[in-house]
């Protein structure tokens, strides 16, 4: 099983570094790894403090088969 979370599921109008709609997707085997990857993305690309969005990140994290 693989867990994933899409940035645009949480920040629907967010833009990436090129001014395009953000299509970033964190993928990992654990929820902790998803939290870390999405937090780094939110801080680095969108200048958003992920501490305020922990529950939102957990809420958009899905699981799929490999």
N, C-alpha and C positions, 0 to 999 in steps of 0.2 A: 504494500500500500504506500502511496505517496500523498503527502499533504501539500496543498497549495493555497495561495491567497493572491488575489488580483488587486492591484492598487486602485484601478478604476471602479472596483466594487465598493470602495470606501470613500474615495475622493473623486466623484464622478466628473467633475470639471477640471481636474488637475492636468497640467501640461508637462511634457517631458522637457529635456534640455534643449530640444529643437523647436519647441513651441507647438508640438503636436499633442493630441490626446495621449495621456500616459497609458501604456500597454504593459507595464511591468508586472511580472508574475513571479512571486517567490515560490520555490519548490524545495521540499526537504522531506526527510523521513520522520521528523519529530516536530511537535508544535513549538518547542523552544527554538529550534532552528528557523522556523517560519517567523517567529516573533523577532529574532535577531536580524534576519535578512530584511524583513519589511521595515523594521525600525531604522536600519542603516539607510534604506532607500528613502524613507520619509524625511529623515534628517538631511541627507546629502542632496537629494534632487528637489524636494519640495519645501525645505527649510521649515518643517513641521515637527513639533516636539511629540515623539511617539508615546511618551508617558501618559498623555491625555487620551490616547487612542487604543490602549491595551485591550479593553473589552471589545472595541470595534474590530481589531485585528483578529481576535479569537472568534468573533461572530462571523467573519467572512472566510475563515479557514475551512476548506473542504478537504475531503479525502477521496482518492480515486485509486484504482488498481494500476500497477505499473504497466 
